[in-house]
Amino acid sequence: MQLTEESQKILQSNPYKEELQEVVDYTAQLLQEKMIRPTDLQWTILINHLSEMVIREKENRTILEVDPAMFSEVSDEALLISQLVVDKVGQLPKDETYVLSIHFESAKQNEEETK
């Protein structure tokens, strides 16, 4: 994974750089194993989301609750990857899994579009 300048800025500006880098590397590994290849823009948006998740976990903040029914069309694979990443970050509510899964579902569409 080659990081864009914007992604690098996000990584460097996070107060928990080491933790964020670990989560980004873990996420990259999961996506590589599943042969999911986000675009540069998708990576930047994902890294920004991961950055915010790390901050929320470290500072005991939460996102607003979401209705799981809104995510009924998200694949089991995207939800599984999302759950693994959320577990890696730490103590976050289930809502994070749903919101994060959209990034992986979107990246999965890249593969389908090239077929």
DSSP file (Angstrom, degrees, kcal/mol; ACC not computed):
  #  RESIDUE AA STRUCTURE BP1 BP2  ACC     N-H-->O    O-->H-N    N-H-->O    O-->H-N    TCO  KAPPA ALPHA  PHI   PSI    X-CA   Y-CA   Z-CA
    1    1 A M              0   0    0      0, 0.0     2,-0.6     0, 0.0    27,-0.0   0.000 360.0 360.0 360.0 122.2    0.0    0.0    0.0
    2    2 A Q        -     0   0    0      0, 0.0     2,-0.3     0, 0.0     0, 0.0  -0.881 360.0-138.8 -97.5 120.9    1.4    3.3   -1.1
    3    3 A L        -     0   0    0     -2,-0.6    37,-0.1     1,-0.1     2,-0.0  -0.599  11.0-129.0 -84.7 138.4    0.1    6.2    1.1
    4    4 A T     >  -     0   0    0     -2,-0.3     4,-2.3    36,-0.2     5,-0.2  -0.305  29.3-105.4 -73.2 166.2   -0.9    9.5   -0.5
    5    5 A E  H  > S+     0   0    0      1,-0.2     4,-2.0     2,-0.2     5,-0.1   0.897 123.5  52.4 -59.3 -40.6    0.4   12.7    0.9
    6    6 A E  H  > S+     0   0    0      2,-0.2     4,-2.0     1,-0.2    -1,-0.2   0.905 108.1  50.2 -63.9 -41.9   -3.0   13.3    2.5
    7    7 A S  H  > S+     0   0    0      1,-0.2     4,-2.4     2,-0.2    -1,-0.2   0.906 109.4  51.7 -62.2 -41.7   -3.0    9.9    4.2
    8    8 A Q  H  X S+     0   0    0     -4,-2.3     4,-2.4     1,-0.2    -1,-0.2   0.880 107.6  52.7 -62.9 -38.2    0.5   10.6    5.6
    9    9 A K  H  X S+     0   0    0     -4,-2.0     4,-2.0     2,-0.2    -1,-0.2   0.904 108.2  50.7 -63.5 -41.0   -0.7   13.9    7.0
   10   10 A I  H  X S+     0   0    0     -4,-2.0     4,-0.9     1,-0.2    -2,-0.2   0.938 111.6  47.7 -61.7 -46.6   -3.5   12.1    8.8
   11   11 A L  H >< S+     0   0    0     -4,-2.4     3,-0.5     1,-0.2    -2,-0.2   0.909 114.2  46.3 -60.6 -42.9   -1.1    9.6   10.3
   12   12 A Q  H 3< S+     0   0    0     -4,-2.4    -1,-0.2     1,-0.2    -2,-0.2   0.785 110.5  52.3 -73.1 -27.3    1.3   12.2   11.4
   13   13 A S  H 3< S+     0   0    0     -4,-2.0    -1,-0.2    -5,-0.2    -2,-0.2   0.603  84.0 102.9 -87.3  -9.9   -1.3   14.5   12.9
   14   14 A N    X<  -     0   0    0     -4,-0.9     3,-0.7    -3,-0.5     6,-0.1  -0.553  69.7-141.0 -74.0 133.1   -2.9   11.8   15.1
   15   15 A P  T 3  S+     0   0    0      0, 0.0     3,-0.2     0, 0.0    -1,-0.1   0.661 102.2  51.5 -67.6 -13.0   -1.9   12.1   18.7
   16   16 A Y  T 3> S+     0   0    0      1,-0.2     4,-2.6    35,-0.1     5,-0.2  -0.441  70.2 156.4-119.3  56.4   -1.7    8.3   18.9
   17   17 A K  H <>  +     0   0    0     -3,-0.7     4,-2.9     1,-0.2     5,-0.2   0.865  69.3  49.3 -52.3 -48.5    0.5    7.7   15.8
   18   18 A E  H  > S+     0   0    0      1,-0.2     4,-2.1     2,-0.2    -1,-0.2   0.921 113.3  46.0 -63.1 -44.7    1.9    4.4   16.8
   19   19 A E  H  > S+     0   0    0      2,-0.2     4,-2.0     1,-0.2    -1,-0.2   0.918 114.0  49.2 -63.9 -42.9   -1.5    2.9   17.6
   20   20 A L  H  X S+     0   0    0     -4,-2.6     4,-2.8     1,-0.2    -2,-0.2   0.923 109.6  51.2 -63.1 -44.3   -3.0    4.3   14.4
   21   21 A Q  H  X S+     0   0    0     -4,-2.9     4,-2.7     1,-0.2    -1,-0.2   0.896 109.0  51.9 -60.2 -39.8   -0.1    2.9   12.3
   22   22 A E  H  X S+     0   0    0     -4,-2.1     4,-2.2    -5,-0.2    -1,-0.2   0.906 111.6  46.2 -62.8 -42.3   -0.6   -0.5   13.8
   23   23 A V  H  X S+     0   0    0     -4,-2.0     4,-2.6     2,-0.2    -2,-0.2   0.896 112.4  50.4 -68.5 -40.5   -4.3   -0.4   13.0
   24   24 A V  H  X S+     0   0    0     -4,-2.8     4,-2.6     2,-0.2    -2,-0.2   0.928 112.1  47.3 -63.3 -45.0   -3.6    0.8    9.4
   25   25 A D  H  X S+     0   0    0     -4,-2.7     4,-2.2     2,-0.2    -2,-0.2   0.912 112.7  49.3 -62.3 -42.8   -1.1   -2.0    8.9
   26   26 A Y  H  X S+     0   0    0     -4,-2.2     4,-2.3     2,-0.2    -2,-0.2   0.917 112.0  48.3 -62.4 -44.4   -3.5   -4.6   10.3
   27   27 A T  H  X S+     0   0    0     -4,-2.6     4,-2.5     1,-0.2     5,-0.2   0.908 109.9  52.0 -63.5 -42.7   -6.3   -3.3    8.1
   28   28 A A  H  X S+     0   0    0     -4,-2.6     4,-2.3     1,-0.2    -1,-0.2   0.897 109.4  50.4 -60.5 -41.1   -4.0   -3.4    5.0
   29   29 A Q  H  X S+     0   0    0     -4,-2.2     4,-2.4     2,-0.2    -2,-0.2   0.926 110.4  49.1 -63.4 -45.8   -3.1   -7.0    5.8
   30   30 A L  H  X S+     0   0    0     -4,-2.3     4,-1.7     1,-0.2    -2,-0.2   0.921 112.8  47.5 -60.1 -44.5   -6.8   -8.0    6.1
   31   31 A L  H  <>S+     0   0    0     -4,-2.5     5,-2.9     1,-0.2     4,-0.3   0.885 110.7  51.5 -66.4 -38.1   -7.7   -6.4    2.9
   32   32 A Q  H ><5S+     0   0    0     -4,-2.3     3,-1.2     3,-0.2    -1,-0.2   0.920 108.2  51.9 -63.9 -43.0   -4.7   -7.9    1.1
   33   33 A E  H 3<5S+     0   0    0     -4,-2.4    -1,-0.2     1,-0.3    -2,-0.2   0.859 114.0  43.4 -60.7 -35.5   -5.7  -11.4    2.4
   34   34 A K  T 3<5S-     0   0    0     -4,-1.7    -1,-0.3    -5,-0.2    -2,-0.2   0.405 112.2-122.3 -90.2   1.6   -9.2  -10.8    1.0
   35   35 A M  T < 5 +     0   0    0     -3,-1.2     2,-0.5    -4,-0.3    -3,-0.2   0.879  60.3 149.2  56.9  41.3   -7.9   -9.4   -2.2
   36   36 A I      < -     0   0    0     -5,-2.9    -1,-0.2    -6,-0.1    72,-0.1  -0.929  27.9-167.0-105.2 125.2   -9.7   -6.1   -1.7
   37   37 A R        -     0   0    0     -2,-0.5    -5,-0.0    70,-0.4    73,-0.0  -0.852   4.4-157.3-120.9  95.9   -7.9   -3.1   -3.2
   38   38 A P        -     0   0    0      0, 0.0    69,-0.1     0, 0.0    66,-0.0  -0.346  24.2-114.1 -65.0 150.2   -9.2    0.3   -2.1
   39   39 A T     >  -     0   0    0      1,-0.1     4,-2.6    -2,-0.0     5,-0.2  -0.286  35.0 -99.1 -71.4 169.3   -8.4    3.2   -4.4
   40   40 A D  H  > S+     0   0    0      1,-0.2     4,-2.4     2,-0.2   -36,-0.2   0.915 127.1  49.1 -57.7 -43.0   -6.0    5.9   -3.1
   41   41 A L  H  > S+     0   0    0      1,-0.2     4,-2.5     2,-0.2     5,-0.2   0.923 110.3  50.0 -64.2 -43.8   -9.0    8.1   -2.3
   42   42 A Q  H  > S+     0   0    0      1,-0.2     4,-2.6     2,-0.2    -1,-0.2   0.890 110.5  51.1 -61.2 -39.0  -10.8    5.2   -0.5
   43   43 A W  H  X S+     0   0    0     -4,-2.6     4,-3.1     2,-0.2     5,-0.2   0.920 109.5  50.1 -63.3 -43.5   -7.6    4.6    1.5
   44   44 A T  H  X S+     0   0    0     -4,-2.4     4,-2.1     2,-0.2    -2,-0.2   0.930 113.4  44.9 -62.0 -45.5   -7.4    8.2    2.5
   45   45 A I  H  X S+     0   0    0     -4,-2.5     4,-2.1     2,-0.2    -1,-0.2   0.905 114.6  49.6 -64.9 -41.3  -11.0    8.3    3.7
   46   46 A L  H  X S+     0   0    0     -4,-2.6     4,-3.0    -5,-0.2    -2,-0.2   0.921 110.0  50.0 -63.5 -45.0  -10.5    4.9    5.5
   47   47 A I  H  X S+     0   0    0     -4,-3.1     4,-2.6     1,-0.2    -1,-0.2   0.885 109.2  52.6 -63.2 -37.7   -7.3    6.1    7.3
   48   48 A N  H  X S+     0   0    0     -4,-2.1     4,-2.1    -5,-0.2    -1,-0.2   0.921 111.1  46.9 -62.2 -42.6   -9.1    9.3    8.4
   49   49 A H  H  X S+     0   0    0     -4,-2.1     4,-2.4     2,-0.2    -2,-0.2   0.929 112.0  49.6 -64.8 -45.1  -11.9    7.1    9.8
   50   50 A L  H  X S+     0   0    0     -4,-3.0     4,-2.5     1,-0.2    -2,-0.2   0.897 108.8  54.2 -60.2 -39.8   -9.4    4.8   11.5
   51   51 A S  H  X S+     0   0    0     -4,-2.6     4,-2.1     1,-0.2    -1,-0.2   0.931 109.8  46.3 -58.7 -47.0   -7.7    7.9   13.0
   52   52 A E  H  X S+     0   0    0     -4,-2.1     4,-2.7     1,-0.2    -1,-0.2   0.870 110.5  53.7 -65.4 -36.3  -10.9    9.1   14.4
   53   53 A M  H  X S+     0   0    0     -4,-2.4     4,-2.7     2,-0.2    -2,-0.2   0.925 107.8  49.6 -63.7 -44.4  -11.7    5.6   15.8
   54   54 A V  H  X S+     0   0    0     -4,-2.5     4,-2.7     1,-0.2     5,-0.2   0.922 112.1  48.6 -60.9 -43.5   -8.3    5.4   17.6
   55   55 A I  H  X S+     0   0    0     -4,-2.1     4,-2.4     1,-0.2    -2,-0.2   0.930 111.2  49.8 -62.2 -45.3   -9.0    8.9   19.1
   56   56 A R  H  <>S+     0   0    0     -4,-2.7     5,-2.6     1,-0.2     4,-0.3   0.912 112.9  47.1 -60.7 -41.2  -12.5    7.9   20.2
   57   57 A E  H ><5S+     0   0    0     -4,-2.7     3,-0.9     3,-0.2    -2,-0.2   0.937 114.8  45.0 -66.0 -45.4  -11.1    4.7   21.8
   58   58 A K  H 3<5S+     0   0    0     -4,-2.7    -1,-0.2     1,-0.2    -2,-0.2   0.837 120.7  39.6 -67.6 -32.8   -8.3    6.4   23.6
   59   59 A E  T 3<5S-     0   0    0     -4,-2.4    -1,-0.2    -5,-0.2    -2,-0.2   0.204 109.6-117.5-106.1  15.8  -10.4    9.3   24.8
   60   60 A N  T < 5 +     0   0    0     -3,-0.9     2,-0.2    -4,-0.3    -3,-0.2   0.870  64.5 143.8  51.8  44.9  -13.5    7.3   25.7
   61   61 A R      < -     0   0    0     -5,-2.6     2,-0.3    -6,-0.2    -1,-0.2  -0.690  32.5-154.7-104.8 163.8  -15.7    9.0   23.1
   62   62 A T        -     0   0    0     -2,-0.2     2,-0.2    30,-0.1     3,-0.1  -0.935  12.9-122.3-135.3 160.6  -18.5    7.4   21.1
   63   63 A I        -     0   0    0     -2,-0.3    32,-0.1     1,-0.1    33,-0.1  -0.505  48.5 -81.5 -89.7 168.5  -20.2    7.9   17.8
   64   64 A L        -     0   0    0     -2,-0.2    -1,-0.1     1,-0.1     2,-0.0  -0.371  56.2 -95.1 -66.4 150.3  -24.0    8.3   17.5
   65   65 A E        -     0   0    0     -3,-0.1     2,-0.3    -2,-0.0    -1,-0.1  -0.364  41.9-154.1 -65.1 146.5  -26.0    5.1   17.5
   66   66 A V        -     0   0    0     -3,-0.1    32,-0.1    -2,-0.0     3,-0.0  -0.870  20.2-112.4-120.7 157.4  -26.9    3.7   14.1
   67   67 A D    >   -     0   0    0     -2,-0.3     3,-2.2     1,-0.2     4,-0.3  -0.805  20.2-149.0 -88.2 114.5  -29.8    1.5   13.0
   68   68 A P  G >  S+     0   0    0      0, 0.0     3,-1.9     0, 0.0    -1,-0.2   0.783  93.7  70.3 -55.0 -27.5  -28.3   -1.9   12.0
   69   69 A A  G >  S+     0   0    0      1,-0.3     3,-1.5     2,-0.2     4,-0.2   0.792  86.4  66.5 -61.3 -26.9  -31.1   -2.2    9.5
   70   70 A M  G <  S+     0   0    0     -3,-2.2    -1,-0.3     1,-0.3     3,-0.3   0.689 102.0  48.6 -65.8 -16.7  -29.5    0.6    7.5
   71   71 A F  G X  S+     0   0    0     -3,-1.9     3,-1.6    -4,-0.3    -1,-0.3   0.093  72.7 116.8-110.8  20.4  -26.6   -1.8    6.8
   72   72 A S  T <  S+     0   0    0     -3,-1.5    -1,-0.2     1,-0.3    -2,-0.1   0.733  75.1  53.3 -64.5 -22.8  -28.6   -4.8    5.7
   73   73 A E  T 3  S+     0   0    0     -3,-0.3     2,-0.3    -4,-0.2    -1,-0.3   0.460  82.1 108.8 -93.0  -0.6  -27.0   -4.8    2.2
   74   74 A V  S <  S-     0   0    0     -3,-1.6    28,-0.1     1,-0.1    -3,-0.0  -0.598  76.9-112.0 -75.1 134.1  -23.5   -4.8    3.5
   75   75 A S     >  -     0   0    0     -2,-0.3     4,-2.1    26,-0.1     5,-0.2  -0.211  14.4-120.1 -66.5 155.3  -21.8   -8.2    2.9
   76   76 A D  H  > S+     0   0    0      1,-0.2     4,-2.6     2,-0.2     5,-0.2   0.866 114.9  57.3 -60.5 -36.0  -20.9  -10.5    5.6
   77   77 A E  H  > S+     0   0    0      2,-0.2     4,-2.5     1,-0.2     5,-0.2   0.927 107.0  46.2 -62.6 -45.8  -17.2  -10.3    4.5
   78   78 A A  H  > S+     0   0    0      1,-0.2     4,-2.3     2,-0.2    -1,-0.2   0.895 113.9  49.3 -64.3 -39.6  -17.2   -6.5    4.9
   79   79 A L  H  X S+     0   0    0     -4,-2.1     4,-2.5     2,-0.2    -2,-0.2   0.889 110.5  50.6 -66.5 -38.5  -18.8   -6.8    8.3
   80   80 A L  H  X S+     0   0    0     -4,-2.6     4,-2.4     2,-0.2    -2,-0.2   0.940 111.4  46.8 -65.1 -47.3  -16.3   -9.4    9.4
   81   81 A I  H  X S+     0   0    0     -4,-2.5     4,-2.3     1,-0.2    -2,-0.2   0.934 113.1  50.8 -58.6 -45.0  -13.3   -7.3    8.3
   82   82 A S  H  X S+     0   0    0     -4,-2.3     4,-2.8     1,-0.2    -2,-0.2   0.911 109.1  49.9 -60.3 -44.1  -14.9   -4.3   10.1
   83   83 A Q  H  X S+     0   0    0     -4,-2.5     4,-2.7     1,-0.2    -1,-0.2   0.901 109.6  51.5 -63.1 -40.7  -15.4   -6.3   13.3
   84   84 A L  H  X S+     0   0    0     -4,-2.4     4,-1.8     2,-0.2    -1,-0.2   0.906 112.4  46.1 -62.2 -41.4  -11.8   -7.5   13.3
   85   85 A V  H  X S+     0   0    0     -4,-2.3     4,-2.2     2,-0.2    -2,-0.2   0.925 112.1  50.2 -68.1 -44.2  -10.5   -3.9   12.9
   86   86 A V  H  X S+     0   0    0     -4,-2.8     4,-2.1     1,-0.2    -2,-0.2   0.917 110.6  50.4 -60.1 -42.9  -12.8   -2.6   15.6
   87   87 A D  H  < S+     0   0    0     -4,-2.7    -1,-0.2     1,-0.2    -2,-0.2   0.881 108.7  52.7 -61.9 -37.3  -11.6   -5.3   17.9
   88   88 A K  H  < S+     0   0    0     -4,-1.8    -2,-0.2     1,-0.2    -1,-0.2   0.892 107.2  52.0 -64.9 -40.0   -8.0   -4.4   17.1
   89   89 A V  H  < S-     0   0    0     -4,-2.2     2,-0.4     1,-0.2    -2,-0.2   0.923 111.1-129.4 -65.3 -43.7   -8.7   -0.7   18.0
   90   90 A G     <  +     0   0    0     -4,-2.1     2,-1.5    -5,-0.2    -1,-0.2  -0.991  61.3  14.7 138.5-140.2  -10.1   -1.7   21.3
   91   91 A Q  S    S+     0   0    0     -2,-0.4    -4,-0.1   -34,-0.1   -31,-0.1  -0.586  75.0 141.8 -84.5  86.3  -13.2   -0.9   23.4
   92   92 A L        -     0   0    0     -2,-1.5   -30,-0.1    -6,-0.1    -2,-0.1  -0.920  52.1-101.5-124.3 152.0  -15.6    0.6   20.8
   93   93 A P    >>  -     0   0    0      0, 0.0     3,-1.6     0, 0.0     4,-0.5  -0.256  34.5-107.5 -69.4 160.4  -19.4    0.2   20.5
   94   94 A K  H >> S+     0   0    0      1,-0.3     4,-1.3     2,-0.2     3,-0.9   0.773 113.6  74.6 -57.1 -28.9  -21.0   -2.1   17.9
   95   95 A D  H 3> S+     0   0    0      1,-0.3     4,-2.2     2,-0.2    -1,-0.3   0.839  87.7  61.2 -55.3 -34.0  -22.1    1.0   16.0
   96   96 A E  H <> S+     0   0    0     -3,-1.6     4,-2.7     1,-0.2    -1,-0.3   0.876  98.5  56.7 -61.1 -38.0  -18.5    1.5   14.9
   97   97 A T  H <X S+     0   0    0     -3,-0.9     4,-1.8    -4,-0.5    -1,-0.2   0.925 108.6  45.9 -61.0 -45.1  -18.5   -1.9   13.1
   98   98 A Y  H  X S+     0   0    0     -4,-1.3     4,-0.7     2,-0.2    -2,-0.2   0.941 114.8  45.4 -64.5 -47.9  -21.5   -0.9   11.0
   99   99 A V  H >< S+     0   0    0     -4,-2.2     3,-0.9     1,-0.2     4,-0.4   0.917 114.3  48.6 -64.2 -43.3  -20.1    2.5   10.0
  100  100 A L  H >X S+     0   0    0     -4,-2.7     3,-1.4     1,-0.2     4,-0.9   0.844  98.5  69.6 -65.1 -33.6  -16.7    1.2    9.2
  101  101 A S  H 3X S+     0   0    0     -4,-1.8     4,-2.6     1,-0.3    -1,-0.2   0.772  85.1  69.2 -58.8 -26.5  -18.0   -1.7    7.1
  102  102 A I  H <X S+     0   0    0     -3,-0.9     4,-2.5    -4,-0.7    -1,-0.3   0.877  94.9  55.7 -60.7 -37.5  -19.1    0.8    4.4
  103  103 A H  H <> S+     0   0    0     -3,-1.4     4,-2.1    -4,-0.4    -1,-0.2   0.917 111.2  43.0 -60.6 -43.6  -15.5    1.5    3.6
  104  104 A F  H  X S+     0   0    0     -4,-0.9     4,-2.1     2,-0.2    -2,-0.2   0.879 112.9  51.4 -73.7 -37.8  -14.8   -2.2    2.9
  105  105 A E  H  X S+     0   0    0     -4,-2.6     4,-1.2     2,-0.2    -2,-0.2   0.915 110.8  49.5 -63.8 -41.7  -18.0   -2.8    1.0
  106  106 A S  H  X S+     0   0    0     -4,-2.5     4,-0.6    -5,-0.2     3,-0.4   0.917 110.6  49.3 -62.4 -44.4  -17.2    0.2   -1.2
  107  107 A A  H >X S+     0   0    0     -4,-2.1     3,-0.9     1,-0.2     4,-0.7   0.844 104.7  59.3 -66.1 -33.1  -13.7   -1.1   -1.8
  108  108 A K  H >X S+     0   0    0     -4,-2.1     4,-1.3     1,-0.2     3,-0.6   0.841  95.9  63.5 -62.4 -32.1  -15.1   -4.5   -2.7
  109  109 A Q  H 3X S+     0   0    0     -4,-1.2     4,-2.2    -3,-0.4    -1,-0.2   0.780  89.9  67.8 -64.4 -26.2  -17.1   -2.9   -5.5
  110  110 A N  H <X S+     0   0    0     -3,-0.9     4,-1.1    -4,-0.6    -1,-0.2   0.918 100.7  48.0 -57.8 -43.6  -13.8   -1.9   -7.2
  111  111 A E  H <X S+     0   0    0     -4,-0.7     4,-0.5    -3,-0.6     3,-0.4   0.897 110.7  50.2 -65.3 -41.6  -13.1   -5.5   -7.9
  112  112 A E  H >< S+     0   0    0     -4,-1.3     3,-0.7     1,-0.2    -1,-0.2   0.854 106.9  55.1 -66.6 -34.8  -16.6   -6.1   -9.3
  113  113 A E  H 3< S+     0   0    0     -4,-2.2    -1,-0.2     1,-0.2    -2,-0.2   0.777 106.5  51.2 -69.6 -26.4  -16.3   -3.1  -11.6
  114  114 A T  H 3<        0   0    0     -4,-1.1    -1,-0.2    -3,-0.4    -2,-0.2   0.539 360.0 360.0 -88.8  -6.3  -13.1   -4.4  -13.1
  115  115 A K    <<        0   0    0     -3,-0.7    -1,-0.2    -4,-0.5    -2,-0.1   0.467 360.0 360.0 -82.8 360.0  -14.6   -7.9  -13.9
